[in-house]
Amino acid sequence: MSDTKDHRTDSCCETQNDLLSDERRQAAIDTLREFGRGRKLPEGMTIRSMIEEGRRLFSA
C-alpha cells in the first residue's frame, strides 16, 4: 500500500519556506480569480507568465 500522506505534514511545524510558498500560492489563486472576473493582469505579467507561475506553484 502506497503512502499518500502529504510531505508537508511530516514535521510538527511549518518552515519559513512552507509559509512563503503558501502565501505565493494564495496570491496566484487570487490573481487568477481577478483575471477571471475580467480585470487586468498585474503590471509586467503576461498570460504566459501566469500559466508558468501556476504550473510551478501547483506541481508537486
C-alpha positions in Angstrom: 0.0 0.0 0.0 1.5 3.3 -1.0 1.9 6.2 1.4 -0.4 9.1 0.3 0.5 11.4 3.2 1.3 15.0 2.2 5.1 15.5 2.6 4.4 18.9 4.2 2.7 17.4 7.2 5.8 15.3 8.2 7.1 17.9 10.5 5.3 19.3 13.6 5.8 22.9 12.5 5.9 24.8 9.2 9.2 26.2 8.0 9.5 29.7 6.6 9.7 28.2 3.1 6.3 26.5 3.6 4.7 29.7 4.7 6.2 31.6 1.8 5.1 29.1 -0.8 1.6 29.1 0.8 1.5 32.9 0.5 2.6 32.8 -3.1 0.1 30.1 -3.9 -2.7 32.1 -2.4 -1.5 35.2 -4.3 -1.5 33.2 -7.6 -5.1 32.0 -6.8 -6.2 35.5 -6.1 -4.7 36.8 -9.3 -6.3 34.1 -11.3 -9.7 34.9 -9.8 -9.3 38.6 -10.5 -8.3 37.8 -14.1 -11.3 35.5 -14.4 -13.6 38.4 -13.5 -12.3 40.5 -16.4 -9.8 42.6 -14.5 -6.4 43.5 -15.8 -3.3 41.4 -15.2 -0.8 42.7 -12.7 1.8 45.1 -14.1 4.5 43.2 -16.0 2.6 39.9 -16.0 1.5 38.1 -19.2 -0.9 35.2 -19.6 2.1 33.0 -20.4 4.0 34.1 -17.2 0.8 33.5 -15.2 0.5 30.0 -16.6 4.1 29.2 -15.9 3.9 30.5 -12.3 0.7 28.4 -11.8 2.4 25.3 -13.1 5.4 25.9 -10.8 3.3 26.5 -7.8 1.0 23.6 -8.2 3.5 21.0 -9.4 4.2 18.5 -6.6 
